[in-house]
Each structure stands twice: as C-alpha cells, then as structure tokens.
Amino acid sequence: MTRYDQAVLRVLDRASCFRSAQEVHALIADSAEPERRPSLSTVYRVLHQLAESGALDTVQSPAGERLYRMCGNDGRHHHLRCRRCGRVEEVPEREPLSRLVSSIGRETGYRSLHYSFELSGVCSGCDGAPGPRAAESRGATPRDQAAAPGAASTTSSTS
C-alpha cells in the first residue's frame, strides 16, 4: 500500500458519508505537508483502484459524479439512495439477481461478469409516511441533503 492509498483510506475512514474525489483531495491536502500532497489525478487513480478491489463503495451523485466511502459490508451489495435527502442504505445482494446474471452469462457465453444495479427512491422520512427508517432518514447530513437535488442514481459494481 502506498502512502497515498493510506492517506485516502484515513480520510474515508473518518467520513460518515460518501465523498467526491475533489473532497478527498482537499481533505488530504489540508492535513498533509505540501511536499507530500498527492495530485488530484493521483487521488482519482487511488480511489478507482480501491473501489475495484472492493475496499470502497461507490455511488453516483445526481450530477453524475462518482462518490466514495469505506465499504461497510463484506458481502455483495448495492445501494438505495433517497433522491431528496441523499441518505444511502446498503441492500444485500438478492439471489434472483445473481441467478439472472449467471443465466445471462450462460446464454451469451460471457464469463466473469461485472454488473451494476441502480436503485433510487424517496425514503419514508422524506415522504412523510411512517416506516422503520423514518427517524434515521431525517438524520441525513447537510452534505447528503445538498447532494440530493434531482434524480439520484446509485451504482455498485460487483464481480
């Protein structure tokens, strides 16, 4: 692991929400000595590599920007994002989805398939309907709320 890998992981380990590459870069720059600051392209490269390895979760912001956070789940999973408040919930991989992907692979002859499953909606807290997640949904961070205008689409690539 490079010092930049470690710096990115330190920043994301302290974050409770998804962060953009620019935010990660700025947080590293704020805490590092000038001669040890990575370039923005280095941060992008490190984030991409860590996401590919499964160490980071990724979602796509409403504006189409890739956001990152430490992976909180060892198993295959996807994300459900509220289009209003930006809250993200991990959703475990469902057997019918993995069977469908396997079936498509068999039918087409493709192997080692990677795929994304996109989910977005309006959480019960934003919808005003009572539900098990209503209280948590109202607790979205201001950054999550600011990132939520428009139709948020989230992805999680798995292998």
Helices and strands as residue ranges (DSSP letters): H 3-14, E 19-20, H 21-31, G 34-36, H 40-53, E 56-60, E 66-70, E 77-82, E 88-92, H 95-108, E 119-121, H 124-127, H 134-138, H 142-146
